[in-house]
Each structure stands twice: as C-alpha cells, then as structure tokens.
C-alpha cells in the first residue's frame, strides 16, 4: 500500500467534525438551504450577499413578523464599477447603497403596435390637417395628445381620427382602418358620458376638446345614408346635431374657462381687419338674390313668427357667405379651407331651435335655406374629413322637396357641381 493510499484510508476513517445545527435561521438562508449563523441584526450569509436579512424585518423579540401576504422584498445591491458614483444619495456614514424593489410586470399594460402606428401617424401627419397656423399645430400635435394621457377618452378619439385619416390615404385598406377607428371610438364613448356628468371648471377643456373630436370622427367616417347632419329621413333628431348639442352645452356653462391658456382665442388679425373693408363680391350678390327669391316665394304661406325666424336665419347666412368670400380673398395659405371652418359651422351652431325643428319636419323653406348653406360647405371640400358632405346633404334636401320646388335650389346645385333632372340629382 502506497503512502497516498494510507493517507486516504486514514482521512476516511477520521470521525466527522460536529457542528451546531441552526433551527432558528433566517428565512433567506432556509430558502437557499444553507447554514445560517443566526447573527444579529443580520446573519453572515445575508451580509455576504448584500441581501436584507429577515431578522431586520423581525420584531423586538427576534421573531419574524407574520403577515397575510409576503411583503415586497427589498434588495441592496453593491454598486457596479460601471455605475456612476453620483447615481444614488449618500448614507449617514458617507457610503452609497443602491436600493431596488421588485415590480409586478402584470400591472404594466401591453403595448399594441397598431396603437403606436396610429399615434405616430397622428403626430406626423393628421395634426397638420386640423390647424392652419403654428399655434394650431402646437395645440393639436402636442397639447391634445398630452391631455389624452391623463384623460383616456380623448386619447382614444385621437387614435380613432388618425385611423380614419390613414384609411383616407390608403383607400384599399379603408375597411381595416375604419374598424380600428370604431373600436377606439367605442372605448371613448364608454366613459365619456360619465365624465360629462362631472363637468366642472377644471375638466371643461378636456370635455370640450373630446366633444369636438367626436364631431370630427363622425364627419371623417363619411356621409351615412339617410343622415344629413341637421335632419334625417326618419324625421328624428339627426345624429350629428345631437353631438353638436353636447359641444354647445359645455360652452354654455364654462365658455370663459374653455377658451383659456392653450385654447385661448387669438386677437383679430390684420387680414381679418382688411377683409372687413372689402366690398361684396358678385358671387355674394348672386347668393343673396337666390335666397331672397326663395323667401319671396314662401312669404304668403308663412305666419309672421315663421317668417321672422326664417328671415333672420337667411340674413345670417348671407353675412356668413360674405365673410367666407372676404377671407378667401385675403388669405394666401394653401390650406385656407381650415380658416373657413369656424364661419361655416358657426352658422349651423347659431341656428335657433325653432328653425332646427322646421328642418327636422322637412319644412320646404327651411330646407331651401339649408341648401344654400351647402354652397359654403362646399368650400371645405379640400379638407379630407369634409369630402362628399355638401353633395350628400343637398341630395337629401332635393329628395325631400316636391319636384316643383327644384328651381329654388338650382343656384346652390350649380355651385356644388350638381344639376336637377325631374326630381333627381346628377353630376354635371
């Protein structure tokens, strides 16, 4: 037997060294199945691995506290050599300790690529179709999306509008993007009505912008059969008119607070002052003559109250027509149509309830006046979400009028690019 074999035999026969068993070790050592020296306030193994020992979390008697659910575990990590020396605050003794807490990934909402695509498209393209100047760009590109992060219905409406804008440019994928738009609109409408019941000076701007976005989404969704913004074939309240009523109710209560800060109304520009000095154009005069001729035709069949209402609305329309053409004359921007939106839809917004009721029941004079407004609506045709609306509405008007009244809307039909033919409308 060699000496090496003798040494191995001796070492194997040597009695095993006894050690003190740990029965009250810390929770971390037990979990890792290693010996704990039960040192206080923290055991050796926990100090060695820079882990907060469970003894530190125990009560004054050294017995670990029992809880119904395990507390968030806090780990102390030694600074890496690549970590900046100034990345964490100093302790009392001058040392630095990096502390991190475990986080639950289940609480993080999943990110959908489709939503990122819509938000990206909005931030680089869609916002530019909603404003005519730099201030408007800032509002639509920066302020409104940021507000949407704290008020989710607004963010869903932004994505809904962006999807329709993408569908407008990618016609072959219209159905796909329209479905995405409808999904986000549905999510917005689930919580928006409840938010409106909490209308206050603090949230009125968010609700006003959201209500406006709902109106824009409706327009961008393309004209719907039987719906003509102000009236419908069923003789009930038009869908879009109900949406406009929501905007009106917010403004009636908090107009002073809505148009502040980012939504503040700009002072009258030099171009607006200049436009007010321009004489009426020949087209405006022709528009006025056509409306006056229609009023004269119906004068004998109207009561005094009906005449006063229709005459007031008609004169207001002539003023809007005059202002729109003056703005067009002095504006040199390519997207001048966006500057006309407040005036064109302002006339609709200011309509008295009695006139709206007359349109709802398809009163002939009210429909003829509305047909002349479609000429102004045609001026917005360059805006993507207004495409087709002027022709759609006036076609619905002609369908609702008796055939012998078609001559009363010949002038607006001609300017929209349509003509009459035995009660039908066709493109010229």
C-alpha positions as CSV (number, residue, x, y, z in Angstrom):
1,X,0.0,0.0,0.0
2,X,1.4,3.3,-1.0
3,X,1.6,6.3,1.3
4,X,-1.1,8.1,-0.6
5,X,-3.5,5.2,-0.1
6,X,-2.7,5.2,3.6
7,X,-3.5,8.9,3.9
8,X,-6.8,8.4,2.1
9,X,-7.7,5.5,4.3
10,X,-6.8,7.5,7.4
11,X,-8.9,10.5,6.3
12,X,-12.0,8.3,5.5
13,X,-11.8,6.7,9.0
14,X,-11.5,10.1,10.7
15,X,-14.7,11.0,12.7
16,X,-16.8,13.8,11.1
17,X,-16.4,17.2,12.9
18,X,-19.6,18.1,14.7
19,X,-21.3,21.5,14.2
20,X,-24.1,23.4,15.8
21,X,-27.4,22.9,13.9
22,X,-29.3,26.0,13.0
23,X,-33.0,25.7,13.8
24,X,-33.9,29.4,14.1
25,X,-32.0,30.6,10.9
26,X,-33.3,33.5,8.8
27,X,-35.8,32.9,6.1
28,X,-33.4,33.6,3.2
29,X,-30.9,31.0,4.4
30,X,-33.6,28.4,4.9
31,X,-35.0,29.1,1.4
32,X,-31.5,28.7,-0.1
33,X,-30.8,25.6,2.1
34,X,-27.5,27.0,3.6
35,X,-26.3,27.2,7.1
36,X,-27.3,30.4,9.0
37,X,-25.1,31.6,11.9
38,X,-28.2,33.4,13.3
39,X,-26.2,36.6,13.7
40,X,-27.9,39.8,14.7
41,X,-29.0,42.2,13.4
42,X,-28.3,40.3,10.1
43,X,-26.7,36.9,9.6
44,X,-23.3,36.4,7.9
45,X,-24.7,34.9,4.7
46,X,-27.1,37.8,4.1
47,X,-24.4,40.3,4.7
48,X,-22.1,38.5,2.4
49,X,-24.6,38.6,-0.5
50,X,-25.8,42.1,0.3
51,X,-29.4,40.9,1.0
52,X,-31.5,42.4,3.7
53,X,-31.8,39.7,6.3
54,X,-35.3,38.7,7.5
55,X,-34.0,39.3,11.1
56,X,-34.1,43.0,10.3
57,X,-37.8,42.7,9.5
58,X,-38.5,40.7,12.7
59,X,-40.0,42.2,15.9
60,X,-38.1,43.2,19.0
61,X,-38.1,39.6,20.3
62,X,-36.3,38.3,17.2
63,X,-39.4,36.5,15.9
64,X,-40.2,37.2,12.3
65,X,-43.5,39.1,11.8
66,X,-46.3,37.1,10.3
67,X,-48.3,38.8,7.5
68,X,-51.2,37.6,5.4
69,X,-49.2,38.3,2.3
70,X,-45.5,38.4,1.8
71,X,-44.1,42.0,1.7
72,X,-42.3,43.4,-1.3
73,X,-38.7,42.2,-1.0
74,X,-36.1,44.9,-0.9
75,X,-32.7,44.2,-2.2
76,X,-29.5,46.1,-1.7
77,X,-27.0,45.8,-4.5
78,X,-23.4,46.6,-4.5
79,X,-22.6,49.4,-7.0
80,X,-21.2,48.2,-10.3
81,X,-17.8,49.5,-11.5
82,X,-19.8,50.9,-14.5
83,X,-22.3,52.7,-12.2
84,X,-21.9,56.4,-11.8
85,X,-20.6,57.4,-8.4
86,X,-23.3,60.0,-8.1
87,X,-26.2,57.9,-9.1
88,X,-27.5,57.4,-5.5
89,X,-27.7,59.5,-2.4
90,X,-25.1,59.3,0.4
91,X,-25.9,57.3,3.5
92,X,-25.2,58.8,7.0
93,X,-21.8,57.1,7.1
94,X,-20.8,58.5,3.7
95,X,-21.3,55.3,1.8
96,X,-23.7,54.8,-1.1
97,X,-26.3,52.0,-1.4
98,X,-28.4,51.1,-4.4
99,X,-31.9,50.0,-3.4
100,X,-34.4,48.5,-5.8
101,X,-37.8,47.0,-5.2
102,X,-39.4,44.1,-7.1
103,X,-42.1,45.2,-9.5
104,X,-45.0,43.3,-10.9
105,X,-45.0,43.1,-14.7
106,X,-48.6,42.1,-14.6
107,X,-49.5,45.7,-13.7
108,X,-47.9,47.1,-16.9
109,X,-50.4,47.5,-19.8
110,X,-49.3,45.7,-23.0
111,X,-48.3,48.0,-25.9
112,X,-50.0,47.3,-29.2
113,X,-48.1,48.0,-32.4
114,X,-51.4,49.1,-34.1
115,X,-51.9,51.9,-31.5
116,X,-48.3,53.0,-31.8
117,X,-48.8,53.2,-35.6
118,X,-51.9,55.4,-35.2
119,X,-50.3,57.7,-32.6
120,X,-47.2,58.1,-34.9
121,X,-49.3,58.9,-37.9
122,X,-51.3,61.4,-35.9
123,X,-48.2,63.2,-34.6
124,X,-46.5,63.4,-38.1
125,X,-49.5,63.9,-40.4
126,X,-53.1,64.1,-39.1
127,X,-52.5,67.0,-36.8
128,X,-51.4,69.2,-39.7
129,X,-54.9,68.7,-41.3
130,X,-56.6,70.1,-38.2
131,X,-54.9,73.6,-38.0
132,X,-53.9,76.4,-40.3
133,X,-51.1,78.0,-38.4
134,X,-48.2,77.3,-35.9
135,X,-50.3,77.9,-32.8
136,X,-52.8,75.4,-34.1
137,X,-50.1,72.9,-34.8
138,X,-48.8,73.1,-31.3
139,X,-52.3,72.6,-29.9
140,X,-53.2,69.5,-32.0
141,X,-49.7,67.9,-32.1
142,X,-48.6,68.5,-28.5
143,X,-51.2,69.7,-26.1
144,X,-54.1,67.5,-27.0
145,X,-52.2,64.1,-27.1
146,X,-50.6,65.1,-23.8
147,X,-54.0,65.7,-22.3
148,X,-55.1,62.4,-23.6
149,X,-52.5,60.6,-21.5
150,X,-54.4,61.8,-18.4
151,X,-57.9,61.6,-19.9
152,X,-58.2,58.3,-21.8
153,X,-61.4,59.1,-23.8
154,X,-59.5,61.9,-25.6
155,X,-56.6,59.7,-26.4
156,X,-58.9,57.0,-27.9
157,X,-60.6,59.8,-30.0
158,X,-57.2,60.9,-31.3
159,X,-56.4,57.4,-32.4
160,X,-59.9,57.0,-33.9
161,X,-59.4,60.1,-36.0
162,X,-55.9,59.0,-37.0
163,X,-57.1,55.7,-38.2
164,X,-59.7,57.3,-40.5
165,X,-57.0,59.6,-41.9
166,X,-54.9,56.6,-42.7
167,X,-57.8,54.9,-44.3
168,X,-58.4,58.1,-46.4
169,X,-54.9,57.8,-47.8
170,X,-54.9,54.0,-48.1
171,X,-58.3,53.5,-49.8
172,X,-57.7,49.8,-50.3
173,X,-57.4,49.4,-46.5
174,X,-60.3,51.6,-45.6
175,X,-62.3,48.8,-44.0
176,X,-59.3,47.8,-41.8
177,X,-58.7,51.3,-40.5
178,X,-62.4,52.1,-40.2
179,X,-62.7,49.0,-37.9
180,X,-59.8,50.3,-35.8
181,X,-61.4,53.7,-35.6
182,X,-64.7,52.3,-34.5
183,X,-63.0,50.3,-31.8
184,X,-61.3,53.3,-30.3
185,X,-64.5,55.4,-30.7
186,X,-66.4,52.7,-28.7
187,X,-63.8,52.8,-25.9
188,X,-64.0,56.6,-25.7
189,X,-67.8,56.6,-25.6
190,X,-67.9,54.1,-22.8
191,X,-66.5,56.5,-20.3
192,X,-67.1,60.0,-21.9
193,X,-70.8,60.3,-20.9
194,X,-70.0,59.6,-17.2
195,X,-67.2,62.3,-17.4
196,X,-69.7,64.8,-18.8
197,X,-71.9,64.4,-15.7
198,X,-68.8,65.6,-13.7
199,X,-68.4,68.7,-15.8
200,X,-66.6,71.5,-13.9
201,X,-64.2,74.4,-14.5
202,X,-61.3,72.0,-14.0
203,X,-62.2,69.5,-16.7
204,X,-64.3,71.6,-19.1
205,X,-61.4,72.0,-21.6
206,X,-60.8,68.2,-21.8
207,X,-64.5,67.6,-22.3
208,X,-64.9,70.4,-24.9
209,X,-62.0,69.1,-27.0
210,X,-63.2,65.5,-26.7
211,X,-66.7,66.5,-27.8
212,X,-65.2,68.3,-30.8
213,X,-63.1,65.2,-31.7
214,X,-66.3,63.1,-31.6
215,X,-67.9,65.5,-34.2
216,X,-64.7,65.3,-36.4
217,X,-64.7,61.5,-36.2
218,X,-68.3,61.5,-37.3
219,X,-67.6,63.7,-40.3
220,X,-64.5,61.7,-41.2
221,X,-66.5,58.4,-41.1
222,X,-68.0,59.5,-44.5
223,X,-71.7,60.5,-45.1
224,X,-74.2,57.9,-44.0
225,X,-77.3,57.0,-45.9
226,X,-80.4,58.9,-44.6
227,X,-78.4,61.2,-42.3
228,X,-77.8,64.8,-43.4
229,X,-76.2,66.5,-40.4
230,X,-79.2,68.7,-39.5
231,X,-82.0,66.3,-40.4
232,X,-82.6,62.7,-41.5
233,X,-85.1,60.7,-43.5
234,X,-86.8,59.3,-40.4
235,X,-87.8,62.8,-39.2
236,X,-86.0,62.3,-35.9
237,X,-83.1,64.3,-34.4
238,X,-80.0,64.0,-36.6
239,X,-77.1,62.1,-35.1
240,X,-74.5,64.8,-35.7
241,X,-76.8,67.6,-34.5
242,X,-77.0,65.7,-31.2
243,X,-73.2,65.7,-31.0
244,X,-73.1,69.4,-31.7
245,X,-75.6,69.9,-28.8
246,X,-73.1,68.3,-26.5
247,X,-70.5,70.9,-27.5
248,X,-73.0,73.7,-27.0
249,X,-73.9,72.6,-23.5
250,X,-70.3,72.6,-22.4
251,X,-69.7,76.1,-23.8
252,X,-72.9,77.5,-22.3
253,X,-71.7,76.5,-18.8
254,X,-68.0,77.2,-19.0
255,X,-67.2,79.3,-22.1
256,X,-65.0,81.6,-20.0
257,X,-62.8,78.7,-18.8
258,X,-62.8,76.7,-22.0
259,X,-61.1,79.4,-24.1
260,X,-58.1,80.0,-21.9
261,X,-54.4,79.0,-22.0
262,X,-53.8,76.7,-25.0
263,X,-57.4,77.2,-26.2
264,X,-57.4,81.0,-25.9
265,X,-59.0,82.8,-28.8
266,X,-56.5,84.9,-30.8
267,X,-57.0,88.6,-31.4
268,X,-58.3,89.7,-34.8
269,X,-55.5,89.6,-37.3
270,X,-54.6,92.3,-39.8
271,X,-56.1,90.1,-42.6
272,X,-59.4,89.9,-40.8
273,X,-59.5,93.7,-40.4
274,X,-58.6,94.1,-44.1
275,X,-61.2,91.6,-45.2
276,X,-63.9,93.6,-43.4
277,X,-63.3,96.6,-45.6
278,X,-63.8,94.7,-48.9
279,X,-67.0,95.2,-50.9
280,X,-69.4,92.3,-51.5
281,X,-68.3,90.1,-54.5
282,X,-70.6,89.3,-57.4
283,X,-70.9,85.8,-56.1
284,X,-72.1,87.0,-52.8
285,X,-74.7,89.2,-54.5
286,X,-75.9,86.3,-56.6
287,X,-76.2,84.2,-53.4
288,X,-78.2,86.9,-51.8
289,X,-80.5,87.2,-54.8
290,X,-81.2,83.5,-54.8
291,X,-82.1,83.4,-51.1
292,X,-84.3,86.5,-51.4
293,X,-86.1,84.9,-54.3
294,X,-86.8,81.8,-52.2
295,X,-88.0,83.9,-49.3
296,X,-90.4,85.8,-51.5
297,X,-91.8,82.5,-53.0
298,X,-92.8,81.3,-49.5
299,X,-93.8,84.6,-47.9
300,X,-97.5,84.1,-48.4
301,X,-97.6,80.7,-46.8
302,X,-95.7,81.7,-43.6
303,X,-97.0,83.0,-40.3
304,X,-95.4,86.2,-39.0
305,X,-93.4,84.2,-36.4
306,X,-92.2,81.7,-39.0
307,X,-91.3,84.5,-41.4
308,X,-89.3,86.3,-38.7
309,X,-87.3,83.1,-37.9
310,X,-86.6,82.1,-41.5
311,X,-85.7,85.7,-42.5
312,X,-83.3,86.0,-39.5
313,X,-81.6,82.7,-40.4
314,X,-81.4,83.7,-44.1
315,X,-79.8,87.1,-43.4
316,X,-77.3,85.4,-41.0
317,X,-76.4,83.0,-43.8
318,X,-75.8,85.9,-46.3
319,X,-73.4,87.5,-43.7
320,X,-71.5,84.2,-43.3
321,X,-71.3,83.9,-47.1
322,X,-69.9,87.4,-47.3
323,X,-67.3,86.8,-44.6
324,X,-66.2,83.5,-46.1
325,X,-65.5,85.1,-49.5
326,X,-63.7,88.0,-48.0
327,X,-61.5,85.6,-46.0
328,X,-60.7,83.7,-49.2
329,X,-59.8,86.9,-51.0
330,X,-57.1,88.0,-48.4
331,X,-55.8,84.5,-47.4
332,X,-52.8,83.2,-49.3
333,X,-52.4,79.9,-47.4
334,X,-52.7,76.6,-49.3
335,X,-54.9,75.2,-46.5
336,X,-57.2,78.3,-46.3
337,X,-60.2,76.0,-46.0
338,X,-59.3,75.3,-42.4
339,X,-59.7,79.1,-41.7
340,X,-63.2,78.9,-43.0
341,X,-64.4,76.2,-40.7
342,X,-65.4,78.5,-37.8
343,X,-67.6,80.7,-40.0
344,X,-69.2,77.8,-42.0
345,X,-70.1,75.7,-39.0
346,X,-70.6,78.8,-36.8
347,X,-73.8,79.4,-38.8
348,X,-75.0,75.9,-38.0
349,X,-74.1,76.3,-34.4
350,X,-76.1,79.6,-34.1
351,X,-79.3,78.2,-35.6
352,X,-82.3,78.8,-33.3
353,X,-84.2,75.8,-32.1
354,X,-87.4,76.8,-34.0
355,X,-85.5,76.6,-37.3
356,X,-83.9,73.3,-36.4
357,X,-87.4,71.9,-35.7
358,X,-88.6,73.2,-39.0
359,X,-85.8,71.4,-40.8
360,X,-86.5,68.2,-38.8
361,X,-90.1,68.1,-40.1
362,X,-88.7,69.0,-43.6
363,X,-90.3,72.4,-43.9
364,X,-89.7,73.4,-47.6
365,X,-88.4,77.0,-46.8
366,X,-86.1,75.7,-44.1
367,X,-84.7,73.0,-46.5
368,X,-84.2,75.6,-49.3
369,X,-82.2,77.9,-46.9
370,X,-80.2,74.8,-45.8
371,X,-79.4,74.0,-49.4
372,X,-77.9,77.5,-49.9
373,X,-75.7,76.8,-46.8
374,X,-74.3,73.7,-48.7
375,X,-72.6,76.2,-51.0
376,X,-70.5,77.3,-48.0
377,X,-69.9,73.7,-47.0
378,X,-68.5,73.0,-50.5
379,X,-65.7,75.5,-49.7
380,X,-64.5,73.0,-47.1
381,X,-64.2,70.1,-49.6
382,X,-60.4,70.4,-49.7
383,X,-60.4,69.2,-46.0
384,X,-60.2,65.4,-46.1
385,X,-62.9,64.8,-43.5
386,X,-65.4,67.0,-45.4
387,X,-65.2,65.2,-48.7
388,X,-68.6,64.5,-50.2
389,X,-70.7,66.1,-47.4
390,X,-72.0,69.1,-49.4
391,X,-73.3,66.9,-52.3
392,X,-74.7,64.3,-49.9
393,X,-76.8,66.9,-47.9
394,X,-78.2,68.8,-50.9
395,X,-79.1,65.5,-52.5
396,X,-81.1,64.6,-49.3
397,X,-82.7,68.1,-49.5
398,X,-83.8,67.7,-53.1
399,X,-85.1,64.2,-52.3
400,X,-87.3,65.7,-49.5
401,X,-88.6,68.6,-51.7
402,X,-91.5,68.5,-54.1
403,X,-90.4,68.4,-57.7
404,X,-91.9,71.8,-58.5
405,X,-89.5,73.4,-55.9
406,X,-86.3,72.2,-57.6
407,X,-85.9,75.5,-59.3
408,X,-85.5,77.2,-55.9
409,X,-82.2,75.3,-55.3
410,X,-80.8,75.5,-58.9
411,X,-78.2,78.1,-57.8
412,X,-76.7,76.0,-54.9
413,X,-76.9,72.8,-57.0
414,X,-74.9,74.5,-59.8
415,X,-72.2,75.8,-57.5
416,X,-71.8,72.4,-55.8
417,X,-71.4,70.8,-59.2
418,X,-74.9,69.1,-59.5
419,X,-78.0,69.8,-61.5
420,X,-81.6,68.9,-61.5
421,X,-83.5,66.4,-63.7
422,X,-87.1,65.5,-62.9
423,X,-86.6,65.3,-59.1
424,X,-83.2,63.5,-59.4
425,X,-79.7,64.8,-58.8
426,X,-76.8,64.0,-61.2
427,X,-73.2,65.3,-61.5
428,X,-72.7,67.9,-64.3
